[in-house]
Amino acid sequence: MRLLAIDYGQKRTGLAITDTLQLIANGLTTVATKDLEAFVLDYVSREPVERIIVGQPRQMNGEDSENMRRITPFVNRLRKLLPAIPVELFDERFTSVLAHRAMLESGISRKARQNKALVDEISATIILQGWMEARHTPK
């Protein structure tokens, strides 16, 4: 079964998915946030998803950022609509910065780096990779 990560944005939302062995996180797509719920419901009806990880935006002091007021109702709806699939939050601080750095280091052109949808998709991939690494790190 796969893991699905969501980098929820006000206008656009990036999504990432693992392979079925949950070894590698890959960007899936970016969708208009208004279409996100329908996209997720359709996706999980076609693909086996074990868990959904939603990026939790936090400020530097650890408090939730402004976007949490939009994310919380979305997460609650998902939990109600998909009771068999756990939905959890994962700290997404610095994912946009890391996404831009990854794009720079990979040699992506300046024009491609300005593609906000690509940044959102890469951010979702970083959220998913971070969650997977945290899960495998001994406490």
Secondary structure, 3 states (H helix, E strand, C coil): CEEEEEECCCCEEEEEEECCCCCCEEEEEEEEHHHHHHHHHHHHHHCCEEEEEEEECECCCCCECCCHHHHHHHHHHHHHHCCCCCEEEEECCCHHHHHHHHHHHCCCCHHHHCCHHHHHHHHHHHHHHHHHHHHHCCC
